[in-house]
């Protein structure tokens, strides 16, 4: 949901950070995934 509405609350950011750590995803990889999601849902 966070990716679709474009607004992240502090609680959502904390949960996403915990999931990133739990899955062992590097910060740069997570940033790349986030950028890809933003591009996917961008409107021209």
N, C-alpha and C positions, 0 to 999 in steps of 0.2 A: 504494500500500500504506500509505503514511503516514496517509492519511485514514481508512482502514478500521480500523486497530488502535488509533488514538488516542494512540499513543506515538511521539515522534520522537527519534531519536538525533541527536547532533551532526552526524554524517556526512550523514544524510538532510536535515537543515536546511540544510547547506551546499550540497548538490546542488540543493535546491529554490530556494535563493537565486540560485545560478548560472543556473538555467533562467529564473527571473524576470528577471534582468538580460539574458540572451541574447534573450529574447522582447520585452524592452522594456516589461514590465508594471509599472505604478506600484505602490508599496507599498500604497496604500489600495485599489486594485483587487484586489490579491492578497489583502488581508485580507477583502474582500467575498466573493471566491470561496471562501476558507477557511470563512467563516461559513456560506455557502450549503451547502457540502459537509457541515459539521457538522450543520446542520439537516436535511439530506436523510437522513443516517444515524442521526439521533437516534431513540431509542425512547421511547415514552410510558409 
